[in-house]
């Protein structure tokens, strides 16, 4: 199920795990464990910042996202370009949500880097990144 090259983990999966979400904890915990067994679990600065919102200190974020477990990968320039193009397409199609750009960065990063994406919110990723390998419920 998981590729050996690594999996970019969306912040919603991390939130489910950290908050022990009643509905999603079991699935998210199992997927994180399976991803870790298969290869690298990758996050980027966007995912790190989304998780950081819930913490007062950077040291606390680093405790819940330890670098020896969550590989920290910069977003490639090509992914930034792709994210912008997909976001523009979203807006042309009538998209009205203003907080969607981070999702486009996450999807583009996985697509450009050849990573699978572990998320439980796959709809937009499937629509704008049709070749992206998505692991979702």
PyMOL commands that set and color helices and strands:
alter all, ss='L'
color gray80, all
select helices_A, chain A and resi 11-19+25-38+45-52+58-64+77-92+101-113+123-128
alter helices_A, ss='H'
color red, helices_A
select strands_A, chain A and resi 7-9+41-43+70-72+116-118+134-135
alter strands_A, ss='S'
color yellow, strands_A
deselect
rebuild
show_as cartoon
